[in-house]
Amino acid sequence: MGALLSRLSIAKKIYAVVGLLAVTAAILGSLGVVGLRTYDQRVDDIQVLSQRALLGEQMNSLVFKVVMDSRGIYASTSKEEAASFAKAVNESTALLGTRLAEWKALLPPDRRADFKPLETSVNEFAQLRNEAARLGVEVGPKEAAKHGGNDVSRANRKALGEELERRAQQNLAGIERANQELATYGSGLMTVMLLVGFGGIGGAVAASVVIARSGIAGPITGITNTMSNLAEGNLTVEVVGAGRRDEIGGMARAVEVFKRNALDRARMAAAEEAERKAKELRTAAVEQLIEGFDRSMSGILRTVSAAATELDATAQSMSLTAEQTNSQASSTAAAAEQASVNVQTVASATDELSASIREISAQVTRSTDIAGQAVGEAQATNTRVQGLVEQAQRIGDVVKLITDIASQTNLLALNATIEAARAGEAGKGFAVVAQEVKNLANQTAKATDEIAGQIASMQQATSEAAAAITGIGGTIGSINEIATSIASAIEEQGAATGEIARNVQEASRGTEVVTANITEVSRGATQTGSAATQVLGAAGELSRQSEMMRSEVERFLDGIRAA
């Protein structure tokens, strides 16, 4: 699981959670639509059964009314009195035929053949009763009573009553069966919707927790701890997550680069410290050689001083030239010493600075590129998360549509209840069905409210993720600012390079002064040449002492080179 999460970007991880919620919402929406359509179909079936039951009751009432009006004819004392009852009989039998046609129209085609016995009984009943009414008006009530009371009429009346009763029982049984099927279907649909809803939301919540802990928060915490250790100077800490393929892996690789840079700087500092200690050791050795050289030269110089006394007379003639030569030689020595110091400083600083500038420039370039890429990726991730917020809002709109449908179903159930109440005793069964539909609509509304709450939680989590990614972008921006500061430091080192160049120029000018002074010394030496012959005697002794001095100087220089 962890390996899979490390290969997915943060945006894809969030897409997976939102996609799971979207699939859950789509399944719930589909189940809701199919359920509502099935409910509509089953309610229509119940309405048809109720209409057929109502028509059966109306026909039974019409039959009873025809029988009562027929008895009115039989009890009449005259044709005129029987005429009013005969008219009522004719109207009732006509209405009975209309109700029969309406009932037949409500039957499915495959059941209309079974309706034939009822049609025959009703038509025969209407013919017998219409004939009795005609006889009562045209012949007399007694003849009508004789016709209406015969065996055929009584048998027809009994058969029609039994057929209507059988049909009524069938309609009631069908209504009860349809109600039971509707209740069973509603319970099953609700169970499936609850299982899908809780399963999808539970899976999304579990996936969110796993992704947040294992795919985002945990690795970021590890990188933060690693960066804290590096900032405290602990360069032995291991950078975890550099092999990941997501944004966190990019951050880990950037931290690895920072660690390598810190190790390089530590190695450079150690090398500089070792070089400094070596220079100190060389300086101490030079000091010891200088002390020994001073002791040796003291004795030699005493001997030279004695010889110099003998040369005093001759030295007077050379005094003016010697003073000029001494002055020029002092200037030459000072300029040469300054030039030597400047040249050594330039050489050392140039070597160290060149290495530092090359290394820092390369690191700054890599750091700037990585920080720029990280800022771009953080901004793109933030844009994707904002798109997820919009998608979650659209899912909320779909849930609201389901809620509206449930409310409309509730309203239709209320209207059906009102109509059932108007129908009186015949509409009680339909009222019960309407109440069940109303309860189911209320349950659907509650379920959609719970789904809306879960989607709101998802939207809040997505918004918090967007805020966290924005914070990451800010942190990467700070890293970019640090890289800019490093670039400024490189500019300062460039200024130091300019200072070194100026020292080189001063060294060049010092060298020119040395050249000019040496020329002056050369001219002074030429003037002194005429007096040199006067000091040949003393020069022999001085030559021997100079040879000894040369040996000491060579030994001194050899010691300097060895140090």
C-alpha positions in Angstrom: 0.0 0.0 0.0 2.8 2.4 0.9 4.7 1.6 -2.3 1.5 2.4 -4.3 1.0 5.7 -2.5 4.6 6.7 -3.1 4.1 6.4 -6.8 1.0 8.6 -6.9 1.1 12.4 -6.7 -0.9 14.3 -3.9 -3.4 15.4 -6.5 -4.1 11.8 -7.7 -4.5 10.6 -4.1 -7.1 13.3 -3.5 -8.8 12.4 -6.9 -9.0 8.8 -5.7 -10.9 9.7 -2.5 -13.2 12.2 -4.4 -13.7 9.6 -7.1 -14.9 7.0 -4.6 -17.3 9.5 -3.1 -18.5 10.4 -6.6 -19.1 6.8 -7.5 -21.0 6.3 -4.3 -23.1 9.3 -5.0 -23.7 8.1 -8.6 -24.8 4.7 -7.3 -27.1 6.2 -4.7 -28.5 8.5 -7.3 -29.1 5.7 -9.7 -30.7 3.6 -7.0 -32.9 6.5 -6.0 -34.0 7.2 -9.6 -34.8 3.5 -10.2 -36.5 3.2 -6.9 -38.7 6.2 -7.6 -39.6 4.9 -11.0 -40.5 1.5 -9.6 -42.5 3.1 -6.8 -44.4 5.2 -9.4 -45.1 2.0 -11.4 -46.3 0.1 -8.3 -48.4 3.0 -7.1 -50.0 3.2 -10.5 -50.8 -0.5 -10.3 -52.4 0.1 -6.8 -54.3 3.0 -8.2 -55.7 0.8 -11.0 -56.6 -1.9 -8.5 -58.3 0.7 -6.4 -60.2 2.1 -9.4 -61.4 -1.4 -10.3 -62.5 -2.0 -6.7 -64.3 1.3 -6.6 -66.0 0.5 -9.9 -67.1 -2.9 -8.5 -68.6 -1.2 -5.5 -70.3 1.4 -7.7 -71.7 -1.4 -9.9 -72.9 -3.3 -6.8 -74.6 -0.1 -5.6 -76.3 0.4 -9.0 -77.5 -3.2 -9.0 -79.0 -2.7 -5.6 -80.6 0.6 -6.8 -82.1 -1.1 -9.9 -83.6 -3.8 -7.7 -85.1 -1.2 -5.3 -86.5 0.8 -8.2 -87.9 -2.5 -9.8 -89.7 -3.2 -6.5 -91.1 0.3 -6.7 -92.6 -0.6 -10.1 -94.0 -3.8 -8.6 -95.6 -1.9 -5.7 -97.1 0.9 -7.9 -100.9 1.1 -8.2 -100.9 2.6 -11.7 -98.9 2.9 -14.9 -98.3 6.5 -14.2 -96.8 5.8 -10.8 -94.6 3.0 -12.2 -93.3 5.4 -14.9 -91.0 7.3 -12.5 -89.5 4.1 -11.2 -89.1 2.7 -14.7 -87.1 5.8 -15.7 -84.8 5.4 -12.8 -84.3 1.7 -13.7 -83.4 2.6 -17.3 -80.9 5.3 -16.2 -79.3 3.0 -13.6 -78.9 0.1 -16.1 -77.3 2.5 -18.7 -74.9 3.8 -16.0 -74.2 0.2 -15.1 -73.1 -0.6 -18.6 -70.8 2.5 -18.6 -69.2 1.4 -15.4 -68.7 -2.1 -16.8 -66.9 -0.7 -19.9 -64.7 1.5 -17.6 -63.8 -1.6 -15.5 -62.9 -3.6 -18.6 -60.7 -0.8 -19.9 -58.6 -1.0 -16.7 -57.9 -4.8 -17.2 -54.7 -5.9 -18.9 -55.4 -7.5 -22.3 -54.5 -11.0 -21.1 -57.2 -10.9 -18.4 -60.1 -9.5 -20.4 -61.2 -13.0 -21.5 -61.9 -13.8 -17.8 -64.1 -10.7 -17.7 -66.6 -12.3 -20.1 -68.9 -14.0 -17.5 -69.4 -10.6 -15.7 -70.2 -8.9 -18.9 -72.8 -11.6 -19.8 -74.5 -11.4 -16.3 -74.6 -7.5 -16.4 -76.1 -7.4 -19.9 -78.7 -10.0 -19.0 -79.5 -8.2 -15.8 -80.0 -4.9 -17.7 -82.2 -6.6 -20.3 -84.4 -8.3 -17.7 -84.8 -5.1 -15.6 -85.4 -2.9 -18.7 -88.1 -5.3 -19.9 -89.8 -5.3 -16.5 -89.8 -1.5 -16.5 -91.3 -1.5 -20.0 -94.1 -3.9 -18.9 -94.8 -1.8 -15.8 -95.3 1.3 -18.0 -97.0 -0.2 -21.0 -99.0 -3.2 -19.5 -99.1 -2.6 -15.7 -97.3 -3.1 -12.5 -98.6 -6.6 -11.9 -97.3 -7.9 -15.3 -93.9 -6.3 -14.4 -93.9 -8.0 -11.0 -94.7 -11.3 -12.6 -91.8 -10.9 -15.1 -89.3 -9.6 -12.5 -90.1 -12.4 -10.0 -89.7 -15.3 -12.4 -86.9 -17.9 -11.9 -84.7 -16.5 -14.7 -84.6 -13.1 -13.1 -83.9 -14.4 -9.7 -81.1 -16.7 -11.0 -79.5 -13.8 -12.9 -79.7 -11.6 -9.8 -78.0 -14.2 -7.7 -75.3 -15.0 -10.3 -74.5 -11.3 -10.8 -74.2 -10.7 -7.0 -71.9 -13.6 -6.6 -69.7 -12.5 -9.6 -69.5 -9.0 -8.3 -68.5 -10.3 -4.8 -65.9 -12.6 -6.3 -64.5 -9.7 -8.3 -64.4 -7.4 -5.2 -62.5 -10.1 -3.2 -60.0 -10.4 -6.1 -59.5 -6.6 -6.2 -59.0 -6.4 -2.4 -56.5 -9.3 -2.5 -54.6 -7.7 -5.3 -54.5 -4.4 -3.4 -53.2 -6.1 -0.3 -50.6 -8.1 -2.3 -49.4 -4.9 -4.1 -49.1 -3.1 -0.8 -47.0 -5.9 0.6 -44.8 -6.1 -2.4 -44.4 -2.3 -2.3 -43.4 -2.4 1.4 -40.9 -5.2 0.7 -39.4 -3.4 -2.2 -39.1 -0.2 -0.2 -37.4 -2.0 2.7 -35.0 -3.7 0.3 -34.2 -0.6 -1.6 -33.6 1.3 1.6 -31.3 -1.4 2.9 -29.3 -1.4 -0.4 -29.0 2.4 -0.4 -27.8 2.4 3.3 -25.3 -0.3 2.6 -23.9 1.4 -0.5 -23.9 4.8 1.2 -22.2 3.7 4.4 -19.9 1.4 2.5 -18.8 4.1 0.0 -18.5 6.8 2.6 -16.7 4.5 5.0 -14.3 3.4 2.3 -13.7 7.0 1.4 -13.1 8.0 5.0 -10.7 5.0 5.5 -8.9 5.8 2.3 -8.6 9.5 3.3 -7.1 8.4 6.7 -4.6 6.0 5.1 -3.6 8.5 2.4 -3.3 11.4 4.9 -1.2 9.4 7.3 0.9 7.2 5.0 0.9 9.2 1.8 1.1 12.9 3.0 1.4 13.8 6.7 3.8 11.0 7.7 6.4 11.5 4.9 6.2 15.4 5.3 6.8 15.0 9.1 9.8 12.8 8.4 11.2 15.4 5.9 10.6 18.2 8.5 12.5 16.2 11.2 15.3 15.6 8.7 15.6 19.3 7.8 15.6 20.2 11.5 18.5 17.8 12.2 20.4 19.3 9.2 19.7 22.8 10.5 21.1 21.8 13.9 24.3 20.5 12.2 23.6 16.8 12.4 24.9 15.7 9.0 24.6 12.0 9.7 20.8 11.9 9.6 19.4 9.8 6.7 17.1 11.4 4.2 14.1 9.1 3.8 11.7 9.2 0.8 14.1 10.2 -2.0 13.0 7.3 -4.1 9.3 8.3 -4.0 7.7 9.5 -7.3 5.3 12.1 -5.8 5.9 15.7 -4.6 7.2 14.5 -1.3 9.9 12.5 -3.1 10.9 15.7 -4.9 11.2 17.5 -1.5 13.3 14.6 -0.1 15.6 14.8 -3.1 16.0 18.6 -2.6 16.8 18.0 1.1 19.4 15.3 0.0 21.0 18.0 -2.2 21.1 20.4 0.8 22.7 17.6 2.9 25.4 17.0 0.3 26.2 20.7 0.1 26.5 20.9 3.9 28.9 17.9 3.9 30.9 19.6 1.1 31.1 22.8 3.2 32.2 20.8 6.3 34.9 19.0 4.3 36.2 22.4 2.9 36.2 23.8 6.4 38.3 20.9 7.7 40.7 21.2 4.8 41.1 24.9 5.5 41.7 24.2 9.2 44.4 21.6 8.3 46.1 24.1 5.9 46.1 26.8 8.6 47.7 24.4 11.1 50.4 23.5 8.5 51.1 27.2 7.9 51.5 27.7 11.7 54.0 24.8 11.8 56.0 26.2 8.9 56.0 29.6 10.5 57.4 28.2 13.8 60.2 26.4 11.8 61.1 29.6 10.0 61.3 31.4 13.4 63.7 28.8 14.7 65.9 29.1 11.6 65.9 32.8 11.8 67.1 32.7 15.4 70.0 30.4 14.5 70.8 32.5 11.5 71.0 35.6 13.7 73.4 33.9 16.1 75.7 32.8 13.2 75.6 36.1 11.5 76.5 38.0 14.7 80.0 36.5 14.9 80.5 37.0 11.2 79.5 40.6 11.3 82.0 41.3 14.2 84.8 40.1 11.9 83.4 42.1 9.0 83.3 45.1 11.3 87.0 44.8 12.1 87.8 44.6 8.4 85.5 47.5 7.7 87.6 49.7 10.1 90.6 49.2 7.8 88.4 50.3 4.9 87.2 53.4 6.7 89.5 55.9 4.9 88.5 54.5 1.5 84.8 54.4 2.5 84.9 58.2 3.1 85.3 58.8 -0.6 82.5 56.4 -1.3 80.2 57.8 1.4 78.1 60.0 -0.8 77.6 57.3 -3.4 77.0 54.6 -0.7 74.3 56.8 1.0 72.5 57.2 -2.3 72.8 53.5 -3.0 71.6 52.7 0.5 68.5 54.9 0.1 67.6 53.4 -3.3 68.2 49.9 -1.9 65.9 50.6 1.0 63.2 51.7 -1.3 63.8 48.8 -3.5 63.6 46.4 -0.5 60.4 47.9 0.8 58.7 47.8 -2.6 59.9 44.3 -3.3 58.6 43.1 0.1 55.2 44.8 -0.5 55.0 43.2 -4.0 55.9 39.8 -2.5 53.2 40.1 0.2 50.6 41.3 -2.3 51.4 38.6 -4.8 51.2 35.8 -2.2 47.9 37.2 -0.9 46.5 37.3 -4.4 47.6 33.8 -5.2 46.2 32.3 -2.0 42.9 34.2 -2.1 42.4 33.6 -5.8 42.8 29.8 -5.4 40.4 29.6 -2.5 37.9 32.0 -3.8 37.8 30.4 -7.3 37.0 27.0 -5.8 34.3 28.5 -3.5 32.7 30.6 -6.2 32.5 27.6 -8.6 30.9 25.3 -5.9 28.5 27.9 -4.6 27.4 29.0 -8.1 26.6 25.4 -9.0 24.7 24.8 -5.8 22.7 28.1 -6.1 21.8 27.2 -9.7 20.5 23.8 -8.6 18.7 25.2 -5.6 17.0 27.9 -7.6 15.9 25.4 -10.2 14.5 23.0 -7.7 12.7 25.7 -5.7 11.2 27.1 -8.9 9.9 23.7 -9.9 8.6 23.1 -6.4 6.7 26.4 -6.4 5.2 25.6 -9.8 4.1 22.1 -8.6 2.6 23.5 -5.4 0.6 26.1 -7.4 -0.6 23.5 -9.9 -1.7 21.2 -7.0 -3.5 24.1 -5.4 -5.4 24.7 -8.7 -6.4 20.9 -8.9 -7.6 20.9 -5.3 -9.8 24.0 -6.0 -11.3 22.0 -8.9 -12.0 19.2 -6.5 -13.9 21.7 -4.3 -16.1 22.6 -7.3 -16.7 18.9 -8.1 -17.8 18.3 -4.5 -20.2 21.3 -4.8 -21.7 19.7 -8.0 -22.2 16.4 -6.1 -24.0 18.4 -3.4 -26.3 19.8 -6.1 -27.1 16.2 -7.2 -28.0 15.3 -3.6 -30.2 18.4 -3.4 -32.0 17.2 -6.5 -32.7 13.8 -4.9 -34.0 15.7 -1.8 -36.3 17.7 -4.1 -37.6 14.6 -5.7 -38.3 13.0 -2.2 -40.2 16.2 -1.2 -42.3 16.1 -4.4 -43.1 12.4 -3.7 -44.1 13.4 -0.2 -46.4 16.0 -1.6 -47.9 13.6 -4.1 -48.5 11.1 -1.2 -50.3 13.9 0.8 -52.5 14.6 -2.2 -53.3 10.9 -2.6 -54.3 10.8 1.1 -56.6 13.7 0.7 -58.2 12.1 -2.4 -58.6 8.8 -0.4 -60.3 10.7 2.4 -62.7 12.2 -0.1 -63.5 8.7 -1.3 -64.7 7.7 2.1 -64.8 4.1 3.2 -63.8 2.9 -0.3 -60.5 4.9 -0.2 -59.2 3.6 3.2 -57.0 1.0 1.6 -55.5 3.6 -0.8 -55.0 6.0 2.2 -52.8 3.4 3.9 -50.7 3.0 0.7 -50.4 6.8 0.4 -49.2 7.0 4.0 -46.6 4.3 3.3 -45.3 6.2 0.3 -45.2 9.3 2.4 -43.1 7.6 5.0 -40.7 6.2 2.4 -40.3 9.6 0.9 -39.4 11.0 4.4 -36.8 8.2 4.8 -35.3 9.0 1.4 -35.1 12.7 2.4 -33.3 11.8 5.7 -30.9 9.6 3.8 -30.1 12.3 1.3 -29.6 14.8 4.2 -27.0 12.4 5.7 -25.3 12.1 2.3 -25.2 15.9 2.1 -23.6 16.1 5.5 -20.9 13.6 4.4 -20.3 15.6 1.2 -20.0 18.8 3.3 -17.3 17.1 5.4 -15.5 16.1 2.2 -15.7 19.7 1.0 -14.2 20.9 4.3 -11.4 18.3 4.1 -10.7 19.3 0.5 -10.5 23.0 1.5 -8.1 22.2 4.4 -5.9 20.2 1.9 -5.9 23.3 -0.4 -4.8 25.5 2.6 -2.1 23.0 3.5 -0.8 22.9 -0.1 -0.7 26.8 -0.1 1.4 26.6 3.1 3.8 24.2 1.4 4.0 26.7 -1.5 4.9 29.5 1.0 7.6 27.3 2.5 9.1 26.6 -0.9 9.0 30.3 -1.6 11.1 30.9 1.6 13.6 28.3 0.3 13.7 30.3 -3.0 14.4 33.5 -1.0 17.3 31.7 0.8 18.7 30.8 -2.6 18.5 34.5 -3.6 20.4 35.4 -0.4 23.1 32.9 -1.4 23.2 34.6 -4.8 23.8 37.9 -3.1 26.7 36.3 -1.1 28.2 35.3 -4.5 28.0 39.0 -5.6 29.9 40.0 -2.4 32.6 37.4 -3.2 32.7 39.0 -6.7 33.5 42.3 -4.9 36.3 40.5 -3.0 37.6 39.3 -6.3 37.7 42.9 -7.5 39.7 43.8 -4.3 42.2 41.1 -5.2 42.5 42.5 -8.7 43.3 45.9 -7.1 46.1 44.3 -5.0 47.5 42.7 -8.1 47.7 46.2 -9.8 49.4 47.6 -6.7 51.9 44.7 -6.9 52.5 45.6 -10.5 53.2 49.2 -9.6 55.5 48.1 -6.8 57.4 46.0 -9.3 57.8 49.0 -11.6 59.3 51.0 -8.6 61.7 48.2 -7.9 62.8 48.2 -11.5 63.5 52.0 -11.4 65.3 51.7 -8.1 67.5 48.9 -9.4 68.4 51.1 -12.3 69.5 53.9 -9.9 71.4 51.4 -7.9 73.2 50.3 -11.1 74.3 53.8 -11.8 75.5 54.3 -8.2 77.4 51.0 -8.5 79.2 52.4 -11.6 80.2 55.5 -9.7 81.5 53.4 -6.8 83.6 51.2 -9.2 86.4 53.8 -9.3 86.8 53.6 -5.6 86.6 49.8 -5.5 90.3 49.4 -6.4 91.2 51.2 -3.2 89.6 48.6 -1.0 91.1 45.5 -2.6 93.2 44.6 0.4 90.3 44.7 2.8 88.1 43.1 0.2 90.1 39.9 0.4 89.2 39.5 4.1 85.7 40.5 3.4 85.6 38.0 0.5 86.4 35.2 2.9 83.9 36.4 5.4 81.3 36.8 2.6 82.0 33.2 1.6 81.1 32.1 5.1 78.1 34.3 5.1 77.0 32.8 1.7 77.3 29.3 3.2 75.2 30.3 6.2 72.6 32.0 3.9 72.4 28.9 1.7 71.9 26.7 4.8 69.2 29.2 6.0 67.5 29.1 2.6 67.7 25.3 2.5 66.0 25.2 5.9 63.3 27.6 4.7 62.7 25.4 1.7 62.5 22.3 3.8 60.0 23.9 6.2 
